[in-house]
């Protein structure tokens, strides 16, 4: 597991703490679940997928030029 530090605005941190308590989980687990949910939502979003494909194509073109 990778450890990451995240800086949250006070109000958001307090809301996450309250939501985690109400959900019966730790703040860490609450954030993991929220992040996993958002990533899954993006994976199912056609606009995001199109932007991702364009980004991959752009980066491939740049890397191809560097390799020459």
N, C-alpha and C positions, 0 to 999 in steps of 0.2 A: 504494500500500500504506500502511496506517495503522500507526503505531508505538504500542505500548502497553507500559507498565511493569507487570510482575506481580511481586508479592512472594510468594515461596514459603517454606514452612518448610524449614529446612536439610536435613532428612532427605528430603523430597520432591524438592528441587533436586538433591541428590546422586543419588537414584534415577533422576531424569530424565537426568542427565548420563551415568550408567552405561548406561542403556537406549539412549540415543542413540548412544553409542560402539559398543555391541554391535550396533546396527541399522545402523551406518555412516552416520549422519546427524548433523547439528548438533542441538544442544538446541533451537534455534529451530524447525527443521523438525519435530523430534519433537513439540514442543508444538502446532504448527500441525496436524499429522496427528491428534494425540489430540483436539484441540478439534473438528476437522472430523468425526471419527468420532462423538464425543459428540453433536454437533448433529444428525447424520444419525440416530442412535439415537433422539433425542427426537422428530424429525420422524415417525418410524415408531411412536411410542408413543401409543396411543389416550388414555390418561389425561392425558398432557401436552397433547395436542391439545385435549382437552375443557377443561382449565384455561386454555389459551391463548385459546380461543374465549370463555370467560367473561370473561377479562381484557379482551379487545378490546371485548366488549359493554359491560362496566362503564365502560371509558374512553370509549367512544362516548357513553354516557349523560351522563357528566360534561362532555364537550366540547359536547354538544348543549345542556346547561343553561347553560354559559358563553356560548354563542353567542346566547342569547336576550336 
